[in-house]
Amino acid sequence: DAGVAPTQPPNNPDGAALTQITLSTAVGANDCPVNPATSFSSAVVGIYVSALAQNIQPGTTLSSRWRREGEEVAFYDWTPDFAINGACIWFYLPAEEASAAGGFASGAWNVELALNGAAVGTPISFTIT
């Protein structure tokens, strides 16, 4: 599938993992991505990064770090108070938070997910045109 990263092996001993990391402009009722993509128009209202969460225990901190041309644009974190196993999670970068100008600037972007501060795989690259 376009926009789907290869599955990453678990990066910690308790088996917690984020796999099937995907970018899209929408998520469905199940929190999973709709129409994954790796290229977006600068006119989009926001971009989701979604992942399939495995063995996430309450108190685990999940985070997303968004960069454009190597410069950090946004950082979000979330610590669920419930277990997640086999369900999609997502982070959302709205256009108004993407730049000081209030929109997505064209260029090379990436987003990196982390579990308790440890990066999950490699950053997922995408372009804004």
KOLTORSE-38731 format. One record per residue: residue number from 1; x, y, z of N, C-alpha, C, O, CB in turn. Coordinates in steps of 0.05 Angstrom, whole numbers, plus 5000, padded with zeros to 4 digits. Glycine has a CB too. Layout:
<recs>
[rec NUM,[X,Y,Z],[X,Y,Z],[X,Y,Z],[X,Y,Z],[X,Y,Z]]
...
</recs>
This chain:
<recs>
[rec 1,[5017,4976,5000],[5000,5000,5000],[5017,5025,5000],[5038,5026,5014],[4981,5000,5024]]
[rec 2,[5009,5045,4985],[5024,5070,4985],[5020,5083,5013],[4999,5083,5024],[5013,5089,4963]]
[rec 3,[5042,5093,5023],[5041,5107,5049],[5042,5089,5073],[5040,5098,5096],[5016,5122,5050]]
[rec 4,[5046,5062,5069],[5048,5044,5092],[5077,5036,5095],[5089,5025,5077],[5029,5019,5088]]
[rec 5,[5088,5041,5119],[5116,5034,5124],[5117,5004,5130],[5098,4992,5139],[5127,5050,5148]]
[rec 6,[5140,4992,5124],[5143,4964,5132],[5139,4961,5162],[5145,4979,5178],[5171,4953,5123]]
[rec 7,[5129,4937,5169],[5125,4932,5198],[5152,4932,5212],[5171,4920,5203],[5111,4905,5202]]
[rec 8,[5153,4946,5234],[5178,4948,5250],[5177,4928,5273],[5155,4922,5284],[5181,4977,5262]]
[rec 9,[5199,4916,5279],[5199,4897,5301],[5195,4912,5328],[5201,4935,5330],[5226,4881,5302]]
[rec 10,[5185,4898,5348],[5182,4911,5374],[5209,4922,5383],[5229,4909,5380],[5170,4891,5395]]
[rec 11,[5208,4946,5395],[5234,4958,5403],[5237,4959,5433],[5254,4973,5443],[5236,4985,5392]]
[rec 12,[5221,4944,5448],[5225,4942,5477],[5216,4914,5486],[5200,4901,5473],[5210,4964,5492]]
[rec 13,[5226,4906,5509],[5222,4878,5518],[5193,4870,5525],[5187,4847,5524],[5238,4873,5542]]
[rec 14,[5176,4889,5531],[5148,4881,5537],[5131,4876,5513],[5107,4871,5515],[5135,4902,5555]]
[rec 15,[5143,4878,5489],[5128,4873,5465],[5111,4896,5455],[5097,4892,5435],[5111,4849,5469]]
[rec 16,[5112,4919,5468],[5097,4942,5458],[5108,4950,5430],[5132,4950,5426],[5099,4966,5478]]
[rec 17,[5090,4955,5412],[5099,4962,5385],[5078,4979,5371],[5054,4978,5377],[5104,4937,5368]]
[rec 18,[5088,4995,5352],[5071,5010,5334],[5079,5001,5306],[5101,5005,5298],[5073,5042,5338]]
[rec 19,[5060,4989,5291],[5065,4979,5265],[5046,4992,5245],[5028,5006,5252],[5063,4948,5264]]
[rec 20,[5050,4986,5219],[5033,4997,5198],[5029,5027,5200],[5007,5037,5199],[5006,4983,5199]]
[rec 21,[5051,5041,5204],[5050,5070,5207],[5043,5082,5180],[5056,5077,5160],[5078,5082,5217]]
[rec 22,[5022,5099,5180],[5010,5108,5156],[5001,5137,5158],[4994,5146,5179],[4985,5091,5149]]
[rec 23,[5003,5152,5136],[4994,5179,5134],[4968,5181,5118],[4964,5166,5099],[5015,5197,5122]]
[rec 24,[4950,5199,5127],[4925,5203,5112],[4913,5230,5120],[4923,5244,5139],[4905,5180,5118]]
[rec 25,[4892,5238,5106],[4878,5263,5113],[4853,5257,5129],[4838,5275,5137],[4871,5279,5088]]
[rec 26,[4847,5231,5134],[4823,5224,5149],[4828,5197,5163],[4843,5180,5153],[4798,5223,5131]]
[rec 27,[4814,5192,5185],[4813,5166,5198],[4783,5158,5200],[4766,5175,5201],[4827,5166,5226]]
[rec 28,[4779,5132,5200],[4751,5122,5201],[4742,5120,5230],[4756,5127,5249],[4749,5095,5187]]
[rec 29,[4718,5109,5233],[4706,5105,5259],[4723,5087,5277],[4721,5089,5302],[4678,5094,5257]]
[rec 30,[4739,5070,5265],[4757,5052,5280],[4784,5064,5286],[4802,5051,5295],[4760,5026,5264]]
[rec 31,[4787,5090,5280],[4812,5105,5284],[4834,5097,5264],[4857,5107,5267],[4822,5102,5312]]
[rec 32,[4828,5080,5245],[4848,5072,5225],[4847,5090,5201],[4826,5103,5196],[4843,5042,5217]]
[rec 33,[4869,5092,5186],[4870,5112,5164],[4851,5106,5141],[4845,5082,5135],[4898,5113,5153]]
[rec 34,[4842,5127,5128],[4826,5125,5104],[4843,5137,5081],[4853,5159,5084],[4798,5140,5107]]
[rec 35,[4846,5122,5059],[4861,5132,5036],[4889,5141,5043],[4896,5164,5040],[4846,5154,5022]]
[rec 36,[4906,5122,5052],[4934,5129,5058],[4948,5143,5035],[4943,5136,5012],[4949,5104,5067]]
[rec 37,[4967,5161,5041],[4982,5175,5020],[5008,5184,5032],[5013,5184,5056],[4966,5200,5010]]
[rec 38,[5027,5191,5014],[5052,5203,5022],[5057,5230,5009],[5079,5241,5012],[5075,5183,5016]]
[rec 39,[5038,5240,4994],[5040,5266,4982],[5013,5280,4986],[4992,5269,4982],[5047,5264,4951]]
[rec 40,[5015,5306,4995],[4991,5321,5001],[4993,5349,4989],[5015,5359,4985],[4987,5323,5032]]
[rec 41,[4970,5361,4984],[4968,5388,4975],[4973,5407,4999],[4966,5400,5021],[4941,5394,4961]]
[rec 42,[4984,5430,4993],[4987,5450,5015],[4960,5460,5025],[4959,5474,5045],[5004,5474,5006]]
[rec 43,[4938,5453,5011],[4911,5462,5018],[4898,5444,5038],[4876,5450,5047],[4894,5465,4994]]
[rec 44,[4910,5421,5045],[4897,5402,5064],[4893,5416,5091],[4910,5433,5099],[4913,5376,5067]]
[rec 45,[4872,5409,5105],[4866,5421,5131],[4881,5408,5153],[4884,5419,5175],[4836,5420,5137]]
[rec 46,[4892,5384,5149],[4907,5370,5169],[4916,5343,5159],[4905,5332,5140],[4892,5368,5195]]
[rec 47,[4936,5331,5173],[4947,5305,5166],[4947,5288,5191],[4956,5297,5212],[4975,5307,5153]]
[rec 48,[4938,5263,5188],[4939,5243,5209],[4963,5225,5204],[4969,5218,5181],[4913,5227,5210]]
[rec 49,[4976,5217,5226],[4994,5194,5225],[4981,5173,5243],[4975,5179,5266],[5024,5202,5235]]
[rec 50,[4977,5150,5232],[4963,5128,5246],[4982,5104,5249],[5001,5101,5233],[4937,5120,5232]]
[rec 51,[4977,5088,5269],[4993,5063,5272],[4975,5043,5285],[4956,5049,5300],[5019,5069,5288]]
[rec 52,[4982,5018,5281],[4969,4996,5295],[4985,4991,5321],[5008,4985,5320],[4969,4969,5277]]
[rec 53,[4971,4995,5343],[4984,4993,5369],[4982,4964,5380],[4960,4952,5379],[4971,5013,5389]]
[rec 54,[5004,4954,5389],[5005,4926,5400],[5017,4927,5428],[5038,4939,5433],[5022,4907,5382]]
[rec 55,[5003,4914,5447],[5014,4911,5474],[5021,4937,5488],[5041,4939,5502],[5038,4893,5474]]
[rec 56,[5005,4958,5483],[5010,4984,5496],[4996,4983,5523],[4972,4979,5525],[4999,5008,5479]]
[rec 57,[5011,4987,5545],[5001,4985,5572],[4993,5013,5582],[5004,5033,5572],[5021,4972,5591]]
[rec 58,[4974,5015,5600],[4967,5041,5612],[4992,5054,5622],[5010,5041,5634],[4946,5038,5634]]
[rec 59,[4995,5080,5617],[5018,5095,5627],[5041,5097,5607],[5060,5111,5612],[5028,5083,5652]]
[rec 60,[5038,5083,5584],[5059,5085,5563],[5055,5112,5549],[5032,5119,5542],[5056,5061,5543]]
[rec 61,[5076,5126,5544],[5074,5152,5530],[5080,5147,5500],[5102,5137,5493],[5094,5173,5541]]
[rec 62,[5061,5154,5484],[5064,5153,5455],[5068,5182,5445],[5056,5200,5457],[5039,5140,5440]]
[rec 63,[5085,5186,5425],[5089,5213,5416],[5094,5214,5386],[5101,5194,5373],[5112,5226,5430]]
[rec 64,[5089,5238,5374],[5095,5243,5346],[5111,5269,5344],[5104,5289,5357],[5069,5244,5329]]
[rec 65,[5131,5268,5328],[5148,5292,5323],[5148,5297,5293],[5156,5280,5277],[5178,5287,5333]]
[rec 66,[5137,5320,5285],[5134,5328,5257],[5156,5348,5249],[5161,5367,5263],[5106,5341,5253]]
[rec 67,[5168,5342,5226],[5190,5360,5217],[5186,5367,5187],[5175,5351,5172],[5217,5346,5220]]
[rec 68,[5194,5391,5180],[5195,5400,5152],[5223,5409,5146],[5234,5426,5160],[5175,5424,5147]]
[rec 69,[5235,5397,5125],[5263,5404,5117],[5282,5402,5141],[5300,5418,5144],[5264,5432,5105]]
[rec 70,[5277,5383,5159],[5294,5378,5182],[5288,5394,5207],[5300,5389,5228],[5322,5383,5174]]
[rec 71,[5271,5414,5205],[5264,5431,5227],[5238,5422,5241],[5218,5416,5227],[5261,5461,5218]]
[rec 72,[5239,5419,5267],[5215,5410,5281],[5192,5431,5279],[5196,5455,5284],[5221,5405,5311]]
[rec 73,[5169,5421,5272],[5145,5438,5268],[5126,5434,5292],[5114,5453,5302],[5131,5431,5242]]
[rec 74,[5123,5409,5301],[5104,5403,5322],[5112,5377,5336],[5125,5360,5325],[5075,5400,5311]]
[rec 75,[5104,5375,5362],[5109,5352,5378],[5083,5347,5394],[5073,5366,5407],[5134,5354,5396]]
[rec 76,[5073,5323,5394],[5049,5316,5409],[5055,5290,5425],[5069,5273,5415],[5024,5312,5391]]
[rec 77,[5045,5288,5449],[5047,5263,5463],[5020,5257,5477],[5003,5274,5481],[5069,5264,5484]]
[rec 78,[5017,5231,5482],[4992,5221,5494],[4998,5197,5511],[5014,5180,5503],[4971,5214,5471]]
[rec 79,[4987,5196,5535],[4991,5174,5553],[4964,5162,5560],[4950,5172,5577],[5007,5182,5579]]
[rec 80,[4956,5140,5546],[4930,5128,5552],[4929,5116,5580],[4950,5107,5590],[4923,5107,5531]]
[rec 81,[4905,5116,5592],[4902,5104,5618],[4888,5076,5615],[4875,5066,5634],[4885,5122,5637]]
[rec 82,[4891,5065,5592],[4880,5038,5586],[4898,5023,5567],[4915,5036,5554],[4851,5041,5574]]
[rec 83,[4896,4997,5566],[4912,4980,5549],[4902,4982,5520],[4878,4985,5515],[4913,4951,5558]]
[rec 84,[4921,4981,5501],[4913,4981,5472],[4928,4957,5460],[4952,4955,5462],[4921,5008,5458]]
[rec 85,[4913,4940,5447],[4925,4917,5434],[4909,4911,5408],[4887,4901,5409],[4927,4892,5453]]
[rec 86,[4922,4916,5385],[4909,4910,5360],[4889,4931,5350],[4872,4926,5334],[4895,4884,5362]]
[rec 87,[4892,4956,5360],[4875,4978,5352],[4892,5000,5341],[4916,5003,5347],[4857,4988,5375]]
[rec 88,[4880,5017,5324],[4894,5039,5312],[4895,5063,5332],[4876,5068,5347],[4881,5048,5286]]
[rec 89,[4917,5077,5332],[4920,5102,5346],[4928,5123,5325],[4937,5116,5304],[4941,5100,5370]]
[rec 90,[4924,5149,5332],[4932,5169,5313],[4940,5195,5327],[4932,5201,5349],[4910,5175,5293]]
[rec 91,[4956,5211,5312],[4962,5238,5319],[4954,5255,5295],[4955,5246,5273],[4993,5242,5327]]
[rec 92,[4946,5280,5301],[4936,5298,5280],[4951,5324,5280],[4953,5337,5301],[4905,5302,5283]]
[rec 93,[4961,5332,5257],[4974,5358,5254],[4955,5376,5238],[4953,5373,5213],[5002,5356,5241]]
[rec 94,[4941,5395,5251],[4923,5413,5236],[4940,5434,5221],[4961,5442,5230],[4903,5427,5255]]
[rec 95,[4929,5443,5199],[4943,5463,5182],[4951,5488,5198],[4973,5498,5194],[4926,5471,5158]]
[rec 96,[4934,5497,5216],[4940,5522,5230],[4964,5519,5249],[4975,5539,5258],[4916,5531,5246]]
[rec 97,[4971,5494,5255],[4995,5490,5272],[5019,5482,5256],[5041,5477,5268],[4989,5469,5293]]
[rec 98,[5017,5479,5230],[5038,5469,5213],[5059,5491,5207],[5082,5484,5201],[5027,5459,5187]]
[rec 99,[5052,5516,5210],[5072,5537,5205],[5062,5563,5217],[5039,5566,5224],[5078,5541,5175]]
[rec 100,[5080,5582,5220],[5073,5608,5230],[5053,5622,5211],[5037,5638,5220],[5098,5626,5233]]
[rec 101,[5054,5615,5186],[5036,5626,5166],[5009,5613,5167],[4990,5622,5154],[5048,5624,5138]]
[rec 102,[5006,5592,5183],[4980,5579,5186],[4972,5559,5165],[4949,5556,5158],[4959,5600,5186]]
[rec 103,[4992,5545,5153],[4986,5525,5133],[5010,5507,5128],[5031,5511,5140],[4977,5538,5108]]
[rec 104,[5006,5488,5111],[5028,5470,5104],[5046,5482,5082],[5036,5487,5060],[5017,5442,5095]]
[rec 105,[5071,5487,5088],[5090,5496,5068],[5099,5473,5051],[5102,5451,5061],[5114,5511,5082]]
[rec 106,[5103,5478,5026],[5112,5456,5008],[5140,5448,5016],[5156,5464,5027],[5111,5465,4979]]
[rec 107,[5147,5423,5010],[5173,5413,5016],[5173,5385,5026],[5152,5371,5025],[5187,5430,5036]]
[rec 108,[5196,5376,5036],[5200,5349,5046],[5194,5349,5076],[5207,5364,5091],[5228,5338,5040]]
[rec 109,[5176,5332,5085],[5168,5330,5113],[5173,5302,5122],[5177,5284,5106],[5138,5338,5116]]
[rec 110,[5173,5298,5149],[5172,5271,5160],[5159,5272,5188],[5158,5293,5200],[5200,5258,5161]]
[rec 111,[5150,5249,5196],[5139,5247,5223],[5151,5222,5236],[5153,5201,5223],[5107,5245,5222]]
[rec 112,[5158,5224,5261],[5170,5202,5276],[5152,5195,5300],[5146,5213,5316],[5199,5208,5284]]
[rec 113,[5145,5170,5303],[5131,5161,5327],[5150,5150,5347],[5171,5140,5340],[5109,5140,5319]]
[rec 114,[5143,5152,5373],[5160,5141,5394],[5143,5129,5416],[5120,5137,5420],[5178,5164,5406]]
[rec 115,[5154,5109,5429],[5142,5097,5453],[5161,5103,5477],[5184,5095,5477],[5139,5065,5449]]
[rec 116,[5150,5117,5496],[5166,5124,5520],[5192,5137,5512],[5213,5133,5524],[5171,5100,5537]]
[rec 117,[5191,5154,5491],[5215,5169,5482],[5233,5154,5463],[5252,5166,5452],[5230,5177,5505]]
[rec 118,[5229,5129,5458],[5245,5113,5440],[5232,5113,5412],[5209,5104,5409],[5250,5084,5451]]
[rec 119,[5247,5122,5392],[5236,5123,5365],[5228,5096,5356],[5241,5076,5362],[5257,5135,5346]]
[rec 120,[5206,5095,5341],[5195,5070,5329],[5203,5070,5300],[5192,5085,5284],[5164,5068,5333]]
[rec 121,[5222,5053,5293],[5231,5051,5265],[5244,5078,5256],[5256,5092,5272],[5207,5045,5247]]
[rec 122,[5241,5083,5230],[5252,5107,5219],[5229,5127,5214],[5206,5119,5211],[5268,5101,5193]]
[rec 123,[5236,5153,5213],[5214,5173,5207],[5201,5167,5180],[5214,5157,5161],[5226,5202,5206]]
[rec 124,[5175,5172,5179],[5159,5168,5154],[5160,5194,5138],[5151,5214,5148],[5130,5159,5161]]
[rec 125,[5171,5192,5114],[5173,5216,5097],[5148,5221,5081],[5134,5202,5073],[5197,5213,5079]]
[rec 126,[5142,5247,5077],[5120,5254,5059],[5126,5282,5047],[5143,5296,5057],[5093,5255,5075]]
[rec 127,[5111,5288,5026],[5116,5314,5013],[5090,5330,5013],[5068,5320,5012],[5126,5310,4984]]
[rec 128,[5094,5356,5014],[5072,5376,5011],[5078,5390,4985],[5100,5401,4981],[5070,5396,5036]]
[rec 129,[5058,5391,4967],[5062,5404,4941],[5043,5428,4938],[5043,5441,4918],[5058,5384,4918]]
</recs>
